[in-house]
Amino acid sequence: MRVTRSVIVLVLVAASVLVGAAPAQADSIRDREYWLDDYGIREAWNVTEGAGVTIAVIDTGVDGSHPDLAGAVVGGADFSTLGSSNGQTPVGSGDSSHGTMVASLAAGRGRGSAGVIGAAPAASLLAISLGFGETDGPSSDDQIADAVRWAVDNGADVINMSLTRNTLEWPSSWDEAFLYAMQKDVVVVAAAGNRGSGTSQVGAPATMPGVLTVGGVSRTGGASWDASSQGISIAVSAPSEQLVGATPGGGYVLWDGTSGATPIVSGIVALVRAAHPELTAANVIQRIISTATPVGAEGADPIYGYGLVDAAAAVSADVPAITANPMGDLAEWIRINRRATAETPDLQTLEPEPVPSASPLPESSESSPLGTLFPTIGQMRDVGIPLLLFTVFGVSFVLVIMAGIRQFRAARRRE
């Protein structure tokens, strides 16, 4: 059996550091957050800023000491074996600042009118650090399964996953973890991925039934061909270009990718949960997709999903209640697909066998399935063939004798 380690990818296309964090620069950071007005977030704040809702950021860890995140991180954990136990030490050999950037767009507090403010600035954060692409310690797949369960058990109402497995499928360990989250009424929000970083199609966890998958668009709302991907599992789209974010140590960054679009939507989910605490996760998701501004094909477009997310409408619109998750039923998927997988032989573990040759034939000791009534092939070989030869020669001998007798009798009559 062949065992492979999956590679979990952070869905960020490009980032450029804004040096320093002077007040003037911080003011310019807030000015760059065009989505606060364009996507109805400021308007939604007239109803709620997300107080009482907890967002778990499963990523590279969150620097809770950043001024824009002061008081936001209320708990955390590390599953990489490389970070701190509270999840607030950025880890990873790649972009360890990724988790802090993501967290700031979900629930950044800002500093008055300066700095990065998230879509749900009054929501709380759980910082969960993973080691992406590390050769030591647990596999990324195992870390994610454990992280999801921990988030649920520690009060997460929303789980943000700005990462992709880069494959449509996912390990069975994720089945139980994600199903656990959904059964506990947690909304899981995942990034679609980015073509610009090699993700040509949406990958897990964004392909999992029940997950709210986020695609990315440009500043003008058009499809982002580098900072997004495509697939039928996309639920809604949000800005993924010309984003800003907080980085460890008090810095800021300009960046692109659905890694940034996803926490914007996670923040909006938190606003909906705060405004409508009675709603199930399925109805929260229904509000997000049914109030989105339609773009592309009618229904679920493979580029935009149900449209561009609208925070103001999501918290205020009259949306009929539903009973099932509009993004699919993970439990049903597991029942059908994992059972089929279990009943289907693992072709990778089957050893190839040579095509049987014409000889030798099976051994004569092989028994017939019908007992002694019918001979086996071996018996046919050992008995039938010699008997056939004996019969042929015997008949030939008799015919020769009979011909000789006839000739002898004919000769006697002529005499």
C-alpha positions in Angstrom: 0.0 0.0 0.0 1.4 3.4 -1.0 1.2 6.2 1.6 1.6 9.8 0.5 1.7 13.0 2.5 -0.7 15.6 1.2 0.5 19.2 0.7 -1.8 21.8 2.1 -1.4 25.2 0.4 -2.2 28.6 1.7 -4.3 30.4 -0.9 -2.4 33.6 -1.3 -1.1 34.8 -4.7 1.2 37.7 -3.8 2.0 40.0 -1.0 4.0 43.2 -0.6 5.0 44.5 2.8 4.2 48.1 3.8 7.2 49.1 5.8 6.6 50.4 9.3 3.3 51.2 11.0 3.3 54.9 11.4 -0.1 56.5 12.1 -0.2 58.1 8.7 0.5 54.8 7.0 -2.1 53.2 9.3 -4.7 55.7 8.1 -3.9 54.9 4.5 -4.4 51.2 5.4 -8.0 51.8 6.5 -8.6 53.9 3.4 -7.7 50.9 1.3 -10.5 48.7 2.7 -12.9 49.5 -0.1 -15.0 46.4 0.7 -16.3 47.9 3.9 -18.5 50.2 1.9 -18.8 48.3 -1.4 -20.1 45.1 0.2 -22.4 46.6 2.8 -20.2 45.9 5.8 -20.3 49.4 7.3 -24.1 49.4 6.8 -24.4 46.1 8.6 -22.5 47.5 11.6 -25.6 49.6 12.3 -27.2 46.3 13.3 -24.3 44.4 14.8 -20.5 44.3 14.8 -20.4 40.6 15.7 -20.2 40.7 19.5 -20.7 37.3 21.1 -19.6 35.3 18.1 -16.3 33.4 17.9 -14.3 32.8 14.7 -11.6 30.1 14.7 -8.8 30.8 12.3 -7.1 27.5 11.3 -3.9 28.7 9.8 -0.3 29.5 10.6 -1.1 31.1 14.0 -2.2 34.6 14.8 0.0 37.3 16.4 -2.5 38.5 19.0 0.0 41.2 20.1 -0.6 43.2 16.9 -2.2 46.5 17.9 -5.0 45.9 15.4 -5.8 42.6 17.1 -5.6 43.8 20.7 -8.2 41.9 22.8 -9.5 39.9 19.8 -7.8 36.5 20.4 -9.5 34.8 23.3 -8.0 31.3 23.0 -5.9 29.1 20.7 -3.9 25.9 20.3 -1.0 24.6 18.3 -1.1 21.4 16.3 2.2 21.7 14.4 4.3 20.9 17.5 6.4 23.9 16.4 4.4 26.8 17.8 3.2 28.0 21.2 0.4 26.3 23.0 -1.9 29.3 22.6 -1.5 29.4 18.8 -0.2 32.9 18.8 3.3 32.2 17.6 3.4 32.2 13.7 4.8 29.0 12.4 5.8 27.4 9.1 8.7 27.5 6.7 6.5 29.4 4.2 4.5 32.5 4.9 4.1 32.3 8.6 2.4 35.8 8.6 -0.6 34.3 6.7 -2.7 33.6 9.7 -2.3 37.1 11.2 -3.3 38.6 7.8 -6.4 36.4 7.6 -7.4 37.1 11.2 -7.2 40.9 10.7 -9.7 40.8 7.9 -12.1 38.7 9.9 -12.1 40.5 13.2 -9.4 43.1 13.3 -10.1 45.9 15.8 -8.1 48.6 14.2 -7.1 51.6 16.2 -9.8 54.2 16.1 -9.9 55.3 12.4 -6.5 53.7 11.7 -5.2 50.3 11.0 -7.0 47.2 9.7 -10.6 46.6 10.8 -12.2 43.3 10.1 -15.7 42.6 8.8 -16.8 41.6 12.4 -14.7 43.9 14.6 -16.4 42.9 17.8 -16.2 39.1 17.2 -13.7 37.0 19.1 -10.9 34.9 17.6 -9.4 31.5 18.2 -5.8 31.2 17.0 -5.0 27.7 15.7 -1.5 27.1 14.3 -0.6 24.4 11.8 2.7 23.5 10.2 2.1 23.6 6.5 4.6 21.7 4.4 6.7 20.6 7.4 8.4 17.2 7.2 8.4 16.7 11.0 5.4 16.1 13.2 1.9 15.1 12.2 0.7 15.3 8.6 -1.2 18.3 7.5 -4.3 16.2 7.0 -4.1 15.0 10.6 -3.4 18.5 12.0 -6.5 19.9 10.2 -8.8 17.1 11.5 -7.6 17.7 15.0 -7.8 21.5 14.7 -11.4 21.4 13.5 -12.5 19.2 16.4 -10.6 21.5 18.9 -12.2 24.6 17.4 -15.7 23.1 17.8 -15.0 21.9 21.4 -13.7 25.4 22.3 -16.6 27.5 21.3 -16.2 28.3 17.6 -19.3 29.5 15.8 -17.5 30.0 12.5 -14.3 28.2 11.3 -12.2 30.0 8.7 -10.0 27.9 6.4 -7.9 29.9 4.0 -6.2 26.9 2.7 -6.6 24.1 0.1 -5.5 20.5 -0.3 -5.3 21.2 -4.1 -7.3 18.0 -4.8 -11.0 17.4 -5.1 -10.9 14.6 -2.6 -10.1 14.6 1.1 -9.0 12.0 3.7 -11.6 10.0 5.6 -10.3 11.6 8.8 -11.8 14.8 7.6 -15.2 13.2 7.3 -15.6 12.8 11.0 -14.1 16.1 12.0 -16.1 18.3 9.5 -19.3 16.3 10.2 -18.7 16.9 13.9 -18.5 20.6 13.2 -21.7 20.6 11.2 -23.6 18.5 13.7 -22.5 21.0 16.4 -24.0 23.8 14.2 -20.7 25.5 13.2 -20.4 27.2 9.9 -17.2 26.2 8.0 -15.9 28.8 5.5 -13.2 27.8 3.0 -11.2 29.4 0.2 -11.7 28.3 -3.4 -8.0 28.7 -4.2 -6.1 30.8 -6.8 -5.2 30.1 -10.4 -2.2 32.4 -10.0 -0.7 30.1 -7.4 -1.4 26.9 -9.3 -4.9 26.0 -8.2 -6.8 25.4 -11.4 -9.9 24.1 -9.7 -11.5 24.3 -6.3 -9.9 21.8 -3.9 -10.8 20.4 -0.4 -12.0 21.5 2.0 -13.9 23.8 -0.4 -15.3 20.8 -2.2 -16.8 19.2 0.9 -20.6 19.2 1.1 -21.9 21.7 3.6 -18.9 24.0 3.5 -19.4 27.7 2.5 -16.9 28.1 -0.3 -15.6 31.6 -1.2 -14.5 32.7 -4.7 -12.6 35.9 -5.4 -13.3 39.0 -7.5 -11.5 42.1 -8.5 -12.0 45.5 -7.0 -14.7 46.2 -9.6 -16.5 42.9 -8.9 -15.3 41.1 -12.0 -14.0 37.5 -11.9 -10.5 37.4 -10.6 -8.5 35.1 -12.9 -5.3 35.0 -10.8 -6.7 35.5 -7.3 -9.5 32.9 -7.4 -10.4 29.6 -8.9 -13.5 28.0 -10.3 -15.8 25.1 -9.5 -19.5 24.2 -8.9 -19.0 24.2 -5.1 -18.4 28.0 -4.9 -21.2 29.6 -2.7 -20.4 33.3 -2.9 -17.6 35.7 -4.0 -15.8 38.5 -2.2 -12.8 40.8 -2.9 -9.6 38.9 -3.5 -7.5 41.7 -5.1 -5.8 44.8 -3.7 -6.3 43.7 -0.1 -4.5 44.8 3.0 -3.7 42.9 6.2 -1.9 43.0 9.5 1.4 41.1 9.8 3.2 39.8 12.9 5.2 42.5 14.7 2.9 45.4 14.0 3.3 45.6 10.2 1.0 45.7 7.2 0.9 44.1 3.8 -0.8 44.4 0.5 -2.0 41.1 -0.9 -4.2 39.1 -3.2 -6.0 35.8 -3.0 -9.1 34.0 -1.8 -7.1 33.7 1.5 -8.3 37.2 2.1 -11.8 36.9 0.5 -12.6 34.1 2.9 -12.1 35.9 6.2 -14.2 38.8 4.9 -17.0 36.3 4.4 -16.3 34.6 7.7 -16.7 38.0 9.4 -20.0 38.6 7.6 -21.1 35.1 8.8 -20.3 36.3 12.3 -22.5 39.4 11.8 -25.4 37.2 10.7 -24.9 34.9 13.7 -24.8 37.9 16.0 -27.9 39.5 14.5 -29.8 36.2 14.4 -28.6 34.0 17.2 -31.6 31.7 16.8 -30.6 30.6 13.3 -29.0 27.2 12.6 -25.8 27.0 10.6 -27.8 26.0 7.5 -30.0 29.0 7.8 -27.0 31.3 8.3 -25.5 29.9 5.0 -28.9 30.4 3.3 -28.9 34.0 4.3 -25.4 34.5 2.9 -26.2 33.0 -0.5 -29.8 34.1 -1.0 -29.0 37.8 -0.3 -25.8 37.9 -2.5 -25.9 40.2 -5.5 -26.4 37.9 -8.5 -23.6 37.7 -11.0 -22.9 35.3 -13.9 -25.3 32.4 -14.7 -28.5 32.0 -12.8 -28.2 30.0 -9.7 -24.8 28.7 -8.6 -22.4 30.0 -11.2 -19.0 28.1 -11.3 -17.1 31.4 -11.2 -19.2 33.6 -8.8 -21.3 31.1 -6.9 -24.7 32.7 -6.1 -23.1 36.2 -6.4 -21.2 38.9 -4.6 -21.7 38.7 -0.8 -23.8 41.6 0.7 -23.4 42.0 4.4 -26.2 44.5 4.9 -28.7 42.3 3.2 -27.5 39.2 4.9 -28.2 40.7 8.4 -31.4 42.6 7.5 -33.3 40.9 4.7 -36.4 38.7 5.2 -35.2 35.2 4.3 -37.5 32.2 4.6 -36.3 29.4 6.9 -34.9 26.1 5.5 -34.2 22.7 7.0 -31.3 21.4 5.0 -27.8 22.9 4.3 -28.0 24.5 0.8 -24.4 23.6 0.2 -25.0 19.9 0.6 -25.3 17.1 3.2 -21.9 15.7 4.3 -23.4 12.9 6.2 -25.3 11.6 3.1 -22.1 12.0 1.0 -20.2 9.8 3.5 -23.0 7.2 3.6 -23.0 6.8 -0.2 -19.4 7.4 -1.1 -17.4 5.9 1.7 -19.5 2.8 1.6 -18.9 2.5 -2.2 -15.1 3.0 -1.6 -15.1 0.2 1.1 -16.9 -2.2 -1.3 -14.5 -1.4 -4.2 -11.1 -3.1 -4.2 -8.2 -0.8 -3.8 -6.7 -1.2 -7.3 -3.4 0.3 -6.1 -2.8 -2.6 -3.7 -3.6 -5.4 -6.2 -0.6 -7.1 -7.6 -0.8 -7.7 -11.4 -0.9 -11.3 -12.5 0.4 -12.8 -15.8 -2.0 -14.0 -18.4 -2.3 -17.8 -18.0 -0.4 -19.7 -20.7 -1.8 -22.5 -22.8 0.4 -25.0 -20.9 0.8 -26.6 -18.5 -2.7 -27.5 -17.8 -4.0 -27.8 -14.2 -2.7 -30.6 -12.1 -4.7 -33.8 -12.2 -5.2 -33.7 -8.5 -7.6 -30.8 -8.9 -11.1 -31.9 -7.9 -14.2 -31.3 -9.9 -16.8 -29.0 -8.4 -19.4 -31.7 -9.4 -17.6 -34.5 -7.6 -16.9 -37.7 -9.6 -19.6 -37.2 -12.1 -17.5 -35.1 -14.4 -13.7 -35.4 -14.9 -11.4 -32.5 -14.3 -9.2 -31.1 -17.0 -6.3 -32.9 -15.4 -8.2 -36.1 -15.5 -9.1 -35.5 -19.2 -5.4 -35.1 -19.9 -4.2 -38.1 -17.9 -7.0 -40.5 -18.9 -8.9 -39.2 -21.9 -5.9 -38.6 -24.2 -4.2 -42.0 -23.8 -7.7 -43.7 -24.1 -8.3 -41.8 -27.3 -4.9 -42.9 -28.8 -5.6 -46.5 -27.8 -9.0 -46.4 -29.4 -7.7 -44.9 -32.6 -5.0 -47.5 -33.0 -7.4 -50.3 -31.9 -10.0 -49.4 -34.5 -7.3 -49.2 -37.2 -6.0 -52.6 -36.3 -9.5 -54.1 -36.5 -10.1 -52.5 -39.8 -6.9 -53.9 -41.2 -7.7 -57.4 -40.0 -11.2 -57.3 -41.4 -9.9 -56.1 -44.8 -7.4 -59.0 -44.7 -10.2 -61.5 -44.0 -12.3 -60.2 -46.8 -9.4 -60.5 -49.2 -8.7 -64.1 -48.0 -12.3 -65.2 -48.5 -12.5 -63.7 -52.0 -9.4 -65.5 -53.0 -10.8 -68.8 -51.7 -14.0 -68.4 -53.8 -11.9 -67.8 -57.0 -10.2 -71.1 -56.5 
